């Protein structure tokens, strides 16, 4: 029986061999899948920050135009 990590799900996906090799090389002694998960989380966080910054900038530009 496979025990699921808290908040994580097992998935099967196809990735380019070069992507897998990159993460394996970068991971060193750590698990490369953990490193891939962290990279995906960072991408999500960056997108959220970019969305927030765009919103704030729009509001400031609108205020400046008044």
PDB file with SEQRES, HELIX, SHEET and CRYST1 records, atoms N, CA, C and O in Angstrom:
SEQRES   1 A   66  UNK UNK UNK UNK UNK UNK UNK UNK UNK UNK UNK UNK UNK          
SEQRES   2 A   66  UNK UNK UNK UNK UNK UNK UNK UNK UNK UNK UNK UNK UNK          
SEQRES   3 A   66  UNK UNK UNK UNK UNK UNK UNK UNK UNK UNK UNK UNK UNK          
SEQRES   4 A   66  UNK UNK UNK UNK UNK UNK UNK UNK UNK UNK UNK UNK UNK          
SEQRES   5 A   66  UNK UNK UNK UNK UNK UNK UNK UNK UNK UNK UNK UNK UNK          
SEQRES   6 A   66  UNK                                                          
HELIX    1 AA1 UNK A   17  UNK A   27  1                                  11    
HELIX    2 AA2 UNK A   32  UNK A   65  1                                  34    
CRYST1    1.000    1.000    1.000  90.00  90.00  90.00 P 1           1          
ATOM      1  N   UNK A   1       0.841  -1.180   0.000  1.00  0.00           N  
ATOM      2  CA  UNK A   1       0.000   0.000   0.000  1.00  0.00           C  
ATOM      3  C   UNK A   1       0.889   1.247   0.000  1.00  0.00           C  
ATOM      4  O   UNK A   1       1.823   1.346   0.796  1.00  0.00           O  
ATOM      5  N   UNK A   2       0.600   2.189  -0.887  1.00  0.00           N  
ATOM      6  CA  UNK A   2       1.352   3.431  -0.968  1.00  0.00           C  
ATOM      7  C   UNK A   2       0.670   4.450  -0.079  1.00  0.00           C  
ATOM      8  O   UNK A   2      -0.534   4.679  -0.193  1.00  0.00           O  
ATOM      9  N   UNK A   3       1.444   5.065   0.809  1.00  0.00           N  
ATOM     10  CA  UNK A   3       0.887   6.099   1.691  1.00  0.00           C  
ATOM     11  C   UNK A   3       1.076   7.454   1.028  1.00  0.00           C  
ATOM     12  O   UNK A   3       2.192   7.819   0.657  1.00  0.00           O  
ATOM     13  N   UNK A   4       0.017   8.179   0.882  1.00  0.00           N  
ATOM     14  CA  UNK A   4       0.093   9.516   0.285  1.00  0.00           C  
ATOM     15  C   UNK A   4       0.681  10.488   1.293  1.00  0.00           C  
ATOM     16  O   UNK A   4       0.349  10.452   2.478  1.00  0.00           O  
ATOM     17  N   UNK A   5       1.561  11.358   0.806  1.00  0.00           N  
ATOM     18  CA  UNK A   5       2.084  12.421   1.647  1.00  0.00           C  
ATOM     19  C   UNK A   5       0.961  13.416   1.893  1.00  0.00           C  
ATOM     20  O   UNK A   5       0.108  13.625   1.031  1.00  0.00           O  
ATOM     21  N   UNK A   6       0.964  14.019   3.055  1.00  0.00           N  
ATOM     22  CA  UNK A   6      -0.058  14.983   3.404  1.00  0.00           C  
ATOM     23  C   UNK A   6      -0.116  16.094   2.362  1.00  0.00           C  
ATOM     24  O   UNK A   6       0.877  16.786   2.140  1.00  0.00           O  
ATOM     25  N   UNK A   7      -1.253  16.267   1.731  1.00  0.00           N  
ATOM     26  CA  UNK A   7      -1.436  17.331   0.756  1.00  0.00           C  
ATOM     27  C   UNK A   7      -0.835  17.045  -0.607  1.00  0.00           C  
ATOM     28  O   UNK A   7      -0.867  17.914  -1.479  1.00  0.00           O  
ATOM     29  N   UNK A   8      -0.301  15.884  -0.816  1.00  0.00           N  
ATOM     30  CA  UNK A   8       0.301  15.556  -2.110  1.00  0.00           C  
ATOM     31  C   UNK A   8      -0.458  14.401  -2.745  1.00  0.00           C  
ATOM     32  O   UNK A   8      -1.071  13.579  -2.063  1.00  0.00           O  
ATOM     33  N   UNK A   9      -0.398  14.366  -4.073  1.00  0.00           N  
ATOM     34  CA  UNK A   9      -1.030  13.280  -4.830  1.00  0.00           C  
ATOM     35  C   UNK A   9      -0.012  12.695  -5.792  1.00  0.00           C  
ATOM     36  O   UNK A   9       0.847  13.400  -6.323  1.00  0.00           O  
ATOM     37  N   UNK A  10      -0.123  11.428  -6.000  1.00  0.00           N  
ATOM     38  CA  UNK A  10       0.742  10.765  -6.964  1.00  0.00           C  
ATOM     39  C   UNK A  10       0.136  10.953  -8.352  1.00  0.00           C  
ATOM     40  O   UNK A  10      -1.065  10.762  -8.544  1.00  0.00           O  
ATOM     41  N   UNK A  11       0.975  11.331  -9.318  1.00  0.00           N  
ATOM     42  CA  UNK A  11       0.523  11.491 -10.700  1.00  0.00           C  
ATOM     43  C   UNK A  11       1.505  10.805 -11.632  1.00  0.00           C  
ATOM     44  O   UNK A  11       2.678  10.625 -11.306  1.00  0.00           O  
ATOM     45  N   UNK A  12       1.012  10.435 -12.773  1.00  0.00           N  
ATOM     46  CA  UNK A  12       1.857   9.899 -13.835  1.00  0.00           C  
ATOM     47  C   UNK A  12       1.828  10.893 -14.971  1.00  0.00           C  
ATOM     48  O   UNK A  12       0.758  11.311 -15.412  1.00  0.00           O  
ATOM     49  N   UNK A  13       3.010  11.276 -15.451  1.00  0.00           N  
ATOM     50  CA  UNK A  13       3.066  12.236 -16.543  1.00  0.00           C  
ATOM     51  C   UNK A  13       4.304  11.981 -17.387  1.00  0.00           C  
ATOM     52  O   UNK A  13       5.278  11.383 -16.930  1.00  0.00           O  
ATOM     53  N   UNK A  14       4.245  12.443 -18.617  1.00  0.00           N  
ATOM     54  CA  UNK A  14       5.370  12.327 -19.523  1.00  0.00           C  
ATOM     55  C   UNK A  14       6.104  13.654 -19.570  1.00  0.00           C  
ATOM     56  O   UNK A  14       5.496  14.702 -19.786  1.00  0.00           O  
ATOM     57  N   UNK A  15       7.421  13.604 -19.364  1.00  0.00           N  
ATOM     58  CA  UNK A  15       8.260  14.790 -19.404  1.00  0.00           C  
ATOM     59  C   UNK A  15       9.403  14.537 -20.379  1.00  0.00           C  
ATOM     60  O   UNK A  15       9.794  13.395 -20.622  1.00  0.00           O  
ATOM     61  N   UNK A  16       9.920  15.608 -20.923  1.00  0.00           N  
ATOM     62  CA  UNK A  16      11.086  15.477 -21.790  1.00  0.00           C  
ATOM     63  C   UNK A  16      12.235  14.890 -20.986  1.00  0.00           C  
ATOM     64  O   UNK A  16      12.409  15.212 -19.810  1.00  0.00           O  
ATOM     65  N   UNK A  17      13.015  14.029 -21.623  1.00  0.00           N  
ATOM     66  CA  UNK A  17      14.163  13.416 -20.954  1.00  0.00           C  
ATOM     67  C   UNK A  17      15.132  14.485 -20.454  1.00  0.00           C  
ATOM     68  O   UNK A  17      15.711  14.345 -19.376  1.00  0.00           O  
ATOM     69  N   UNK A  18      15.308  15.545 -21.229  1.00  0.00           N  
ATOM     70  CA  UNK A  18      16.225  16.622 -20.839  1.00  0.00           C  
ATOM     71  C   UNK A  18      15.752  17.315 -19.558  1.00  0.00           C  
ATOM     72  O   UNK A  18      16.573  17.726 -18.738  1.00  0.00           O  
ATOM     73  N   UNK A  19      14.446  17.444 -19.384  1.00  0.00           N  
ATOM     74  CA  UNK A  19      13.897  18.066 -18.175  1.00  0.00           C  
ATOM     75  C   UNK A  19      14.207  17.188 -16.961  1.00  0.00           C  
ATOM     76  O   UNK A  19      14.635  17.689 -15.921  1.00  0.00           O  
ATOM     77  N   UNK A  20      13.996  15.915 -17.092  1.00  0.00           N  
ATOM     78  CA  UNK A  20      14.263  14.990 -15.988  1.00  0.00           C  
ATOM     79  C   UNK A  20      15.750  14.991 -15.642  1.00  0.00           C  
ATOM     80  O   UNK A  20      16.115  15.062 -14.469  1.00  0.00           O  
ATOM     81  N   UNK A  21      16.594  14.914 -16.644  1.00  0.00           N  
ATOM     82  CA  UNK A  21      18.039  14.916 -16.410  1.00  0.00           C  
ATOM     83  C   UNK A  21      18.494  16.213 -15.747  1.00  0.00           C  
ATOM     84  O   UNK A  21      19.357  16.190 -14.869  1.00  0.00           O  
ATOM     85  N   UNK A  22      17.922  17.337 -16.159  1.00  0.00           N  
ATOM     86  CA  UNK A  22      18.256  18.626 -15.561  1.00  0.00           C  
ATOM     87  C   UNK A  22      17.964  18.610 -14.063  1.00  0.00           C  
ATOM     88  O   UNK A  22      18.821  18.979 -13.259  1.00  0.00           O  
ATOM     89  N   UNK A  23      16.764  18.188 -13.686  1.00  0.00           N  
ATOM     90  CA  UNK A  23      16.378  18.184 -12.279  1.00  0.00           C  
ATOM     91  C   UNK A  23      17.152  17.139 -11.479  1.00  0.00           C  
ATOM     92  O   UNK A  23      17.482  17.373 -10.316  1.00  0.00           O  
ATOM     93  N   UNK A  24      17.444  16.002 -12.081  1.00  0.00           N  
ATOM     94  CA  UNK A  24      18.250  14.998 -11.380  1.00  0.00           C  
ATOM     95  C   UNK A  24      19.646  15.542 -11.093  1.00  0.00           C  
ATOM     96  O   UNK A  24      20.173  15.357  -9.996  1.00  0.00           O  
ATOM     97  N   UNK A  25      20.241  16.209 -12.071  1.00  0.00           N  
ATOM     98  CA  UNK A  25      21.586  16.767 -11.896  1.00  0.00           C  
ATOM     99  C   UNK A  25      21.574  17.895 -10.861  1.00  0.00           C  
ATOM    100  O   UNK A  25      22.482  18.000 -10.037  1.00  0.00           O  
ATOM    101  N   UNK A  26      20.552  18.724 -10.912  1.00  0.00           N  
ATOM    102  CA  UNK A  26      20.459  19.868  -9.998  1.00  0.00           C  
ATOM    103  C   UNK A  26      20.150  19.420  -8.566  1.00  0.00           C  
ATOM    104  O   UNK A  26      20.580  20.064  -7.608  1.00  0.00           O  
ATOM    105  N   UNK A  27      19.416  18.333  -8.420  1.00  0.00           N  
ATOM    106  CA  UNK A  27      18.973  17.870  -7.109  1.00  0.00           C  
ATOM    107  C   UNK A  27      20.115  17.321  -6.266  1.00  0.00           C  
ATOM    108  O   UNK A  27      20.067  17.406  -5.038  1.00  0.00           O  
ATOM    109  N   UNK A  28      21.134  16.763  -6.896  1.00  0.00           N  
ATOM    110  CA  UNK A  28      22.222  16.166  -6.120  1.00  0.00           C  
ATOM    111  C   UNK A  28      21.701  15.019  -5.278  1.00  0.00           C  
ATOM    112  O   UNK A  28      21.152  14.054  -5.811  1.00  0.00           O  
ATOM    113  N   UNK A  29      21.868  15.117  -3.965  1.00  0.00           N  
ATOM    114  CA  UNK A  29      21.438  14.053  -3.065  1.00  0.00           C  
ATOM    115  C   UNK A  29      19.960  14.080  -2.745  1.00  0.00           C  
ATOM    116  O   UNK A  29      19.417  13.095  -2.245  1.00  0.00           O  
ATOM    117  N   UNK A  30      19.302  15.191  -3.024  1.00  0.00           N  
ATOM    118  CA  UNK A  30      17.862  15.288  -2.751  1.00  0.00           C  
ATOM    119  C   UNK A  30      17.083  14.601  -3.853  1.00  0.00           C  
ATOM    120  O   UNK A  30      17.629  14.264  -4.904  1.00  0.00           O  
ATOM    121  N   UNK A  31      15.825  14.402  -3.606  1.00  0.00           N  
ATOM    122  CA  UNK A  31      14.970  13.816  -4.624  1.00  0.00           C  
ATOM    123  C   UNK A  31      14.666  14.823  -5.725  1.00  0.00           C  
ATOM    124  O   UNK A  31      14.274  15.957  -5.447  1.00  0.00           O  
ATOM    125  N   UNK A  32      14.844  14.411  -6.957  1.00  0.00           N  
ATOM    126  CA  UNK A  32      14.595  15.335  -8.064  1.00  0.00           C  
ATOM    127  C   UNK A  32      13.125  15.682  -8.190  1.00  0.00           C  
ATOM    128  O   UNK A  32      12.792  16.768  -8.664  1.00  0.00           O  
ATOM    129  N   UNK A  33      12.242  14.795  -7.782  1.00  0.00           N  
ATOM    130  CA  UNK A  33      10.814  15.090  -7.860  1.00  0.00           C  
ATOM    131  C   UNK A  33      10.435  16.181  -6.862  1.00  0.00           C  
ATOM    132  O   UNK A  33       9.558  16.999  -7.141  1.00  0.00           O  
ATOM    133  N   UNK A  34      11.088  16.198  -5.709  1.00  0.00           N  
ATOM    134  CA  UNK A  34      10.871  17.261  -4.731  1.00  0.00           C  
ATOM    135  C   UNK A  34      11.295  18.588  -5.323  1.00  0.00           C  
ATOM    136  O   UNK A  34      10.608  19.596  -5.162  1.00  0.00           O  
ATOM    137  N   UNK A  35      12.429  18.588  -6.010  1.00  0.00           N  
ATOM    138  CA  UNK A  35      12.922  19.810  -6.636  1.00  0.00           C  
ATOM    139  C   UNK A  35      11.970  20.291  -7.738  1.00  0.00           C  
ATOM    140  O   UNK A  35      11.741  21.491  -7.885  1.00  0.00           O  
ATOM    141  N   UNK A  36      11.427  19.359  -8.500  1.00  0.00           N  
ATOM    142  CA  UNK A  36      10.445  19.719  -9.529  1.00  0.00           C  
ATOM    143  C   UNK A  36       9.204  20.332  -8.890  1.00  0.00           C  
ATOM    144  O   UNK A  36       8.671  21.318  -9.398  1.00  0.00           O  
ATOM    145  N   UNK A  37       8.744  19.764  -7.790  1.00  0.00           N  
ATOM    146  CA  UNK A  37       7.578  20.287  -7.083  1.00  0.00           C  
ATOM    147  C   UNK A  37       7.839  21.708  -6.601  1.00  0.00           C  
ATOM    148  O   UNK A  37       6.980  22.581  -6.723  1.00  0.00           O  
ATOM    149  N   UNK A  38       9.037  21.936  -6.050  1.00  0.00           N  
ATOM    150  CA  UNK A  38       9.389  23.273  -5.581  1.00  0.00           C  
ATOM    151  C   UNK A  38       9.431  24.276  -6.738  1.00  0.00           C  
ATOM    152  O   UNK A  38       8.991  25.416  -6.589  1.00  0.00           O  
ATOM    153  N   UNK A  39       9.954  23.856  -7.874  1.00  0.00           N  
ATOM    154  CA  UNK A  39      10.020  24.741  -9.044  1.00  0.00           C  
ATOM    155  C   UNK A  39       8.618  25.109  -9.523  1.00  0.00           C  
ATOM    156  O   UNK A  39       8.368  26.256  -9.896  1.00  0.00           O  
ATOM    157  N   UNK A  40       7.714  24.149  -9.512  1.00  0.00           N  
ATOM    158  CA  UNK A  40       6.333  24.427  -9.915  1.00  0.00           C  
ATOM    159  C   UNK A  40       5.656  25.364  -8.924  1.00  0.00           C  
ATOM    160  O   UNK A  40       4.920  26.265  -9.327  1.00  0.00           O  
ATOM    161  N   UNK A  41       5.899  25.161  -7.630  1.00  0.00           N  
ATOM    162  CA  UNK A  41       5.329  26.050  -6.610  1.00  0.00           C  
ATOM    163  C   UNK A  41       5.834  27.477  -6.784  1.00  0.00           C  
ATOM    164  O   UNK A  41       5.063  28.431  -6.683  1.00  0.00           O  
ATOM    165  N   UNK A  42       7.132  27.621  -7.046  1.00  0.00           N  
ATOM    166  CA  UNK A  42       7.714  28.949  -7.260  1.00  0.00           C  
ATOM    167  C   UNK A  42       7.084  29.630  -8.475  1.00  0.00           C  
ATOM    168  O   UNK A  42       6.841  30.836  -8.454  1.00  0.00           O  
ATOM    169  N   UNK A  43       6.823  28.867  -9.521  1.00  0.00           N  
ATOM    170  CA  UNK A  43       6.176  29.423 -10.711  1.00  0.00           C  
ATOM    171  C   UNK A  43       4.781  29.937 -10.375  1.00  0.00           C  
ATOM    172  O   UNK A  43       4.374  30.995 -10.856  1.00  0.00           O  
ATOM    173  N   UNK A  44       4.053  29.195  -9.555  1.00  0.00           N  
ATOM    174  CA  UNK A  44       2.716  29.617  -9.125  1.00  0.00           C  
ATOM    175  C   UNK A  44       2.809  30.888  -8.289  1.00  0.00           C  
ATOM    176  O   UNK A  44       2.039  31.829  -8.478  1.00  0.00           O  
ATOM    177  N   UNK A  45       3.769  30.900  -7.356  1.00  0.00           N  
ATOM    178  CA  UNK A  45       3.944  32.077  -6.493  1.00  0.00           C  
ATOM    179  C   UNK A  45       4.303  33.306  -7.319  1.00  0.00           C  
ATOM    180  O   UNK A  45       3.761  34.387  -7.086  1.00  0.00           O  
ATOM    181  N   UNK A  46       5.209  33.154  -8.280  1.00  0.00           N  
ATOM    182  CA  UNK A  46       5.593  34.280  -9.138  1.00  0.00           C  
ATOM    183  C   UNK A  46       4.395  34.822  -9.897  1.00  0.00           C  
ATOM    184  O   UNK A  46       4.215  36.034 -10.016  1.00  0.00           O  
ATOM    185  N   UNK A  47       3.577  33.910 -10.409  1.00  0.00           N  
ATOM    186  CA  UNK A  47       2.384  34.331 -11.152  1.00  0.00           C  
ATOM    187  C   UNK A  47       1.452  35.122 -10.245  1.00  0.00           C  
ATOM    188  O   UNK A  47       0.887  36.132 -10.664  1.00  0.00           O  
ATOM    189  N   UNK A  48       1.287  34.665  -8.994  1.00  0.00           N  
ATOM    190  CA  UNK A  48       0.420  35.367  -8.054  1.00  0.00           C  
ATOM    191  C   UNK A  48       0.961  36.755  -7.747  1.00  0.00           C  
ATOM    192  O   UNK A  48       0.206  37.725  -7.689  1.00  0.00           O  
ATOM    193  N   UNK A  49       2.268  36.844  -7.551  1.00  0.00           N  
ATOM    194  CA  UNK A  49       2.888  38.138  -7.257  1.00  0.00           C  
ATOM    195  C   UNK A  49       2.752  39.069  -8.461  1.00  0.00           C  
ATOM    196  O   UNK A  49       2.446  40.251  -8.304  1.00  0.00           O  
ATOM    197  N   UNK A  50       2.980  38.536  -9.659  1.00  0.00           N  
ATOM    198  CA  UNK A  50       2.856  39.362 -10.861  1.00  0.00           C  
ATOM    199  C   UNK A  50       1.438  39.884 -11.028  1.00  0.00           C  
ATOM    200  O   UNK A  50       1.242  41.044 -11.391  1.00  0.00           O  
ATOM    201  N   UNK A  51       0.452  39.043 -10.767  1.00  0.00           N  
ATOM    202  CA  UNK A  51      -0.945  39.458 -10.868  1.00  0.00           C  
ATOM    203  C   UNK A  51      -1.241  40.566  -9.868  1.00  0.00           C  
ATOM    204  O   UNK A  51      -1.893  41.553 -10.209  1.00  0.00           O  
ATOM    205  N   UNK A  52      -0.763  40.410  -8.628  1.00  0.00           N  
ATOM    206  CA  UNK A  52      -0.986  41.418  -7.605  1.00  0.00           C  
ATOM    207  C   UNK A  52      -0.314  42.742  -7.993  1.00  0.00           C  
ATOM    208  O   UNK A  52      -0.914  43.807  -7.851  1.00  0.00           O  
ATOM    209  N   UNK A  53       0.927  42.673  -8.479  1.00  0.00           N  
ATOM    210  CA  UNK A  53       1.637  43.887  -8.870  1.00  0.00           C  
ATOM    211  C   UNK A  53       0.937  44.599 -10.021  1.00  0.00           C  
ATOM    212  O   UNK A  53       0.838  45.826 -10.023  1.00  0.00           O  
ATOM    213  N   UNK A  54       0.458  43.848 -10.988  1.00  0.00           N  
ATOM    214  CA  UNK A  54      -0.274  44.457 -12.108  1.00  0.00           C  
ATOM    215  C   UNK A  54      -1.508  45.196 -11.601  1.00  0.00           C  
ATOM    216  O   UNK A  54      -1.806  46.304 -12.048  1.00  0.00           O  
ATOM    217  N   UNK A  55      -2.213  44.583 -10.676  1.00  0.00           N  
ATOM    218  CA  UNK A  55      -3.422  45.178 -10.104  1.00  0.00           C  
ATOM    219  C   UNK A  55      -3.086  46.495  -9.389  1.00  0.00           C  
ATOM    220  O   UNK A  55      -3.749  47.512  -9.591  1.00  0.00           O  
ATOM    221  N   UNK A  56      -2.050  46.453  -8.558  1.00  0.00           N  
ATOM    222  CA  UNK A  56      -1.643  47.646  -7.813  1.00  0.00           C  
ATOM    223  C   UNK A  56      -1.192  48.736  -8.773  1.00  0.00           C  
ATOM    224  O   UNK A  56      -1.548  49.901  -8.596  1.00  0.00           O  
ATOM    225  N   UNK A  57      -0.414  48.374  -9.787  1.00  0.00           N  
ATOM    226  CA  UNK A  57       0.075  49.366 -10.752  1.00  0.00           C  
ATOM    227  C   UNK A  57      -1.082  50.003 -11.521  1.00  0.00           C  
ATOM    228  O   UNK A  57      -1.079  51.211 -11.760  1.00  0.00           O  
ATOM    229  N   UNK A  58      -2.073  49.192 -11.908  1.00  0.00           N  
ATOM    230  CA  UNK A  58      -3.248  49.735 -12.597  1.00  0.00           C  
ATOM    231  C   UNK A  58      -3.968  50.750 -11.729  1.00  0.00           C  
ATOM    232  O   UNK A  58      -4.343  51.826 -12.195  1.00  0.00           O  
ATOM    233  N   UNK A  59      -4.160  50.397 -10.451  1.00  0.00           N  
ATOM    234  CA  UNK A  59      -4.835  51.312  -9.528  1.00  0.00           C  
ATOM    235  C   UNK A  59      -4.053  52.612  -9.379  1.00  0.00           C  
ATOM    236  O   UNK A  59      -4.641  53.694  -9.389  1.00  0.00           O  
ATOM    237  N   UNK A  60      -2.750  52.514  -9.244  1.00  0.00           N  
ATOM    238  CA  UNK A  60      -1.919  53.709  -9.090  1.00  0.00           C  
ATOM    239  C   UNK A  60      -1.943  54.570 -10.351  1.00  0.00           C  
ATOM    240  O   UNK A  60      -1.978  55.797 -10.257  1.00  0.00           O  
ATOM    241  N   UNK A  61      -1.924  53.957 -11.507  1.00  0.00           N  
ATOM    242  CA  UNK A  61      -1.986  54.703 -12.768  1.00  0.00           C  
ATOM    243  C   UNK A  61      -3.330  55.418 -12.898  1.00  0.00           C  
ATOM    244  O   UNK A  61      -3.391  56.562 -13.348  1.00  0.00           O  
ATOM    245  N   UNK A  62      -4.407  54.733 -12.499  1.00  0.00           N  
ATOM    246  CA  UNK A  62      -5.723  55.363 -12.542  1.00  0.00           C  
ATOM    247  C   UNK A  62      -5.796  56.562 -11.605  1.00  0.00           C  
ATOM    248  O   UNK A  62      -6.363  57.594 -11.963  1.00  0.00           O  
ATOM    249  N   UNK A  63      -5.230  56.435 -10.417  1.00  0.00           N  
ATOM    250  CA  UNK A  63      -5.207  57.552  -9.463  1.00  0.00           C  
ATOM    251  C   UNK A  63      -4.395  58.711 -10.016  1.00  0.00           C  
ATOM    252  O   UNK A  63      -4.779  59.869  -9.850  1.00  0.00           O  
ATOM    253  N   UNK A  64      -3.290  58.418 -10.664  1.00  0.00           N  
ATOM    254  CA  UNK A  64      -2.403  59.455 -11.203  1.00  0.00           C  
ATOM    255  C   UNK A  64      -3.066  60.204 -12.365  1.00  0.00           C  
ATOM    256  O   UNK A  64      -2.748  61.368 -12.610  1.00  0.00           O  
ATOM    257  N   UNK A  65      -3.973  59.554 -13.071  1.00  0.00           N  
ATOM    258  CA  UNK A  65      -4.628  60.153 -14.227  1.00  0.00           C  
ATOM    259  C   UNK A  65      -5.791  61.047 -13.802  1.00  0.00           C  
ATOM    260  O   UNK A  65      -6.299  61.810 -14.624  1.00  0.00           O  
ATOM    261  N   UNK A  66      -6.217  60.977 -12.570  1.00  0.00           N  
ATOM    262  CA  UNK A  66      -7.350  61.792 -12.094  1.00  0.00           C  
ATOM    263  C   UNK A  66      -6.976  63.214 -11.866  1.00  0.00           C  
ATOM    264  O   UNK A  66      -7.819  64.017 -11.467  1.00  0.00           O  
TER     265      UNK A  66                                                      
END                                                                             
